[in-house]
């Protein structure tokens, strides 16, 4: 980083070891070094430049992304980096890995790894999203030719949404209903040459484990997207000044306004919270794989529900958070050069398409290339409904031998939690981890129990589930938020070295939990978990935590270790030197202005019919003003460079 | 509308007179006829076609928008329509009208009206947004030449954000600090030829009235943007089916899912609520103008605070609502052809730049042309803070002669409202207008009073205001929501003819109010306005209202009377014939598919190094699959048309 650091004052204020925090954020020293090396490699490679993107047409953009993808693949091969090109189409490869037979794996994996084939995932049809059983495409076995005849009989059966990959793929993994001798077997694999259907030897559970893998990746990606936006908004909030000047002193930094803090700092805390819950999910997944190896499926249902729910809430928080960060940057946040509009539009599908390892690993911009959106966006509710079903099942098993485990274990204490009333007396009480966790447990348990009770009033459980689905979704959200809060607190039980690092994380953890409590105070009050007074105390504590975290804010986003290239945001520049770069790089919004004084020029007559042509002089750089006898109406003449 | 109406069943279900509702929505029969005529005129004029927009480069798009603007202007002149071209740059003209002297008006208005000049508004500087006093550009009077020398001394003083107009304007309204003989007069007008500063003869209050005008237009525009998105999402939710098929019956319409209803119907109700509050604001503004004519400034402070607050909350609801509608359309909502992504990105600044009369009136797409963003986005909080100041002032005057009036009149009953506890016993009680209004009044009053009390603890009121600003903002929101709810209820006191029209509006009004109550139940509970049981009853009533409004939903969006051209959304088509058009019009997302059966073709060998070139065959239309001995992995070859 050359030149003056406009944020040096901010960095000097930090009361913790940023270097250690970088390692905590990355997950381990090894992960940090790998990611650091990768990101600088990419930042310094001209093939990965991004600055010309806003002016490219869609087709040029598409081609540029392909060029980058190919270059990334070559790089990975050359440098023997830990990663492989197939991760460019993350849905294609894991699905084959999970559902393919040994023979199929041997045929396709080497081709994929050598990039001899490019595959896309063709499940969704124009008229059918997540309901796989409703797919209309059929695969009819023809024993004469030993081939399958694929047929999409109607317009609505058109395979849809493989995204950019659909345009360049050489192969597709197409989902279809199997037909043999006019009999419809549904979506299945494996038929003998004689035309006999043979159920797959691959256990169905393994395909669930792929889903778990993909979803935990999505949670991880949510932490990256959100932290990226938070990094931009935090740095710019420290640079930008507005109002509050007294006797010629500089105006107040925007980050010092309480309303700014109350919106920004919870997002900073959320980025860390999502990061740590994704770390936990990863270890959960590793444990799951080990269990599956020995045919132990006991944690699979929980993994399934847990990842579905966490995917839903973290991707929503990230998407909303990016948009909020854009607003926190004021008008300039709307500029393409702020990096936020593109981050938002690229993230929206990213929170749903499955994985994009290389994209994130190499921190390049392939958003326009990949994009298996499926209809997963509408799965937000479906995923939460899955969690709700899992919760209702757990409650129904309370009196059986098959008691709730893992993240639902607290429901075993449901009876006790139903009687819970917080005993908080002072604001500081809300800093105690067990006080917070108990309140979140009681809220989640009471909401779930109320749903279970209301469900029992319906003769047909399906009707009840449909009727009460909005309440069930709210209970599922409460449960998922409890998980995130608990895992953040668990993280703090670990041994974390480095001056002040653990203290910072404790502050962020409390901000995260108390912000959620404030946002959902209606839940906590209506379930009787807390009193209005206790709610006010939590709010009071929250405000004082904002003041506490303020001096460390810039360093806490530095800890993400993002390069300026990755952020691709003038507002989020590491050195805070925002305005000159904004002036140079703004290529998308018109502006009127000039360096130094305006010069007097002759009058310019413009005929009304000529203005369309006139406007084509778009490449002017300087604007010269004719000053008449008015102060505030001045003539502008565009001059060519 | 030709062909089959796929939504005919939905339209037959409606239990009210849609024709009359169209007039209610438009505000009057005259307004309806005008808007109907305009929108069909535009829809049938080839110059205004939009279908090629997604593939245009930024420069082409800019030129196309100019062409449309110019054509719109000619049309207005030819047809002597009620509107004038100057409204293309709404900030420039009203500002001159409000702040210009008689002489200035005579010089500039005719030129503007004949489009001999094109003006932009150059207030904001690169480093300064809403803080006009902080502007750095100076205008120094030079008595020798009788000219002002404008100087933007620093990079941060560069005039910024006139948007697209900055590129084509012939004139700019530039804000600068007046300097005479080295004395800095701040931002002011009018200097004599001898170099003597003369305060403007235009009363300062008149410039406030422009702001009131502009803001009430923004609230109106919010109702248009939100209703447009709601129209698309509602129609598509009735077309789209997913899951729930039994014994070969069609799948369930998405609109029948309770979770969909709980997210969609409040937005439908909000569109109507915002519409009616904007109607009220318009009459408030007319009244204000009449008062100002006779130097009666008594309603000005309220108008100022009221429009600031309503602008903030309605634009946020609209922006968030558009995004929510996109999610409600599942994956297809992300397609450009859904119309929602562009609506969102164009609306975001639209909720802040001032007006765009022609754009909305003629319903064309000038989003890329106009765009005086200023730094108004970050004014969300500032505006609400203004409201909060107004509320605190009203409370401080409670015991004086200068008692709160208009929308703050309820604060006169503060003492009584502080004792308020809702007496709701049954769910139906929540349908009574006075029950709802009282609860909202009590909540707003209690929140404001609590703020006033906490403020009084600070020695320095400014410190207190800064420290408590997040709470003050929440109180301001509660106050503004009360206004919207009250004005909706007031509307229902009017004589509204037409079968079932008033009944529908009553349902929507209750949905709006009870949805807000549910969303902010924490406020109502913590202020003791309602008990948790009363909150549950409100929720129960809300659910039953969703069921009630369901059969009328499609007709309620038909009442907006939007043409397919205006919606420019395949998903929101009037006839509901979504899929064939989606297939034809999708030009932005890759897809894999084919009409009819896939054909067997020869193997195609693709070398790994060739794939970049290969992908350039982007203009294929058909995809042919080679079927191997696998079911789900099939080779795809792109063939040129």
Interface residues (C-beta under 8 A of the other chain):
Chain A: X54 X55 X57 X58 X59 X62 X63 X66 X67 X70 X96 X99 X104 X108 X114 X115 X116 X117 X118 X119 X120 X122 X124 X126 X127 X128 X129 X130 X131 X134 X139 X146 X147 X148 X149 X150 X151 X152 X153 X155 X156 X157 X158 X159 X160 X161 X162 X163 X164 X165 X166 X167 X168 X169 X170 X171 X172 X173 X174 X175 X176 X178 X188 X189 X190 X191 X241 X242 X243 X245 X251 X254 X257 X258 X259 X260 X262 X323 X327 X328 X329 X330 X331 X332 X333 X334 X341 X345 X348 X349 X352 X371 X373 X374 X375 X376 X377 X378 X380 X381 X385 X466 X467 X468 X469 X470 X473 X520 X521 X522 X523 X524 X525 X526 X527 X528 X532 X535 X536 X539 X543 X579 X580 X582 X583 X588 X589 X590 X591 X592 X593 X594 X595 X596 X597 X598 X600 X604 X606 X608 X611 X612 X614 X615 X616 X618 X625 X627 X628 X629 X630 X631 X632 X633 X634 X635 X636 X637 X638
Chain B: X54 X55 X57 X58 X59 X62 X63 X66 X67 X70 X96 X99 X104 X108 X114 X115 X116 X117 X118 X119 X120 X122 X124 X125 X126 X127 X128 X129 X130 X131 X134 X139 X146 X147 X148 X149 X150 X151 X152 X153 X155 X156 X157 X158 X159 X160 X161 X162 X163 X164 X165 X166 X167 X168 X169 X170 X171 X172 X173 X174 X175 X176 X178 X189 X190 X191 X241 X242 X243 X245 X251 X254 X257 X258 X259 X260 X262 X323 X327 X328 X329 X330 X331 X332 X333 X334 X341 X345 X348 X349 X352 X371 X373 X374 X375 X376 X377 X378 X380 X381 X385 X466 X467 X468 X469 X470 X471 X473 X520 X521 X522 X523 X524 X525 X526 X527 X528 X532 X535 X536 X543 X579 X580 X582 X583 X588 X589 X590 X591 X592 X593 X594 X595 X596 X597 X598 X600 X604 X606 X608 X611 X612 X614 X615 X616 X618 X625 X627 X628 X629 X630 X631 X632 X633 X634 X635 X636 X637 X638
